[in-house]
Amino acid sequence: MFKVKDRMMHSEEIYPEVRVEEIFAEICRENSFWKIDEKSLGVETSRVFRAASIRKLHPFPQSVKLIEHCINVPKCIVSNGQRVFSELELRFLGLYDYFDFVIFSSDLGYKKPDLRLFMTALKRMGLELEPKCVISIGDSYENELIPARKLGMRSMHIEEAWKHFGLTD
């Protein structure tokens, strides 16, 4: 945990992000007695760490229904997750292919609520000049709804979206 905090404190970013697999690779390198493939070991160690930290992983049924309801609408994920394990989890859950693309903060070095993540999504969708045509759905007002609104997108809390589309039980 110290290494993560140290990297974040020394970052020039307002909302810094790290690649957890690089942190684990560094720890493995510092503690190895023989030559290792630190990059591969860092990736595998971070995946084992994540697997040990989650017991039951499943999407909310209402969210799956929402995604399926919007099946013909372009969609992307802007995530503060670590690609090294979050992409695998999305694929395992069968959700990854529902989206046109996924942006992980760990790839960029900064995280939400940094507006650049949302601007990257708008550009990739070809809507940077028409943010009002995009609706951002999230579970955090500070990290997702407020930044989206600052850029001119519409935004809804996930539970609000479930109700709006009649998906609550």
Secondary structure by P-SEA (a helix, b strand, c coil): caaaaaaaaacccccccccaaaaaaaaaaaccccccaaaaaaaaaaaaaaaaacccccccaaaaaaaaaacccbbbbbcccccccaaaaaaaacccccccccccccccccccccaaaaaaaaaaacccccccccccccccccccaaaaaaabbbbbcaaaaaaaacccc
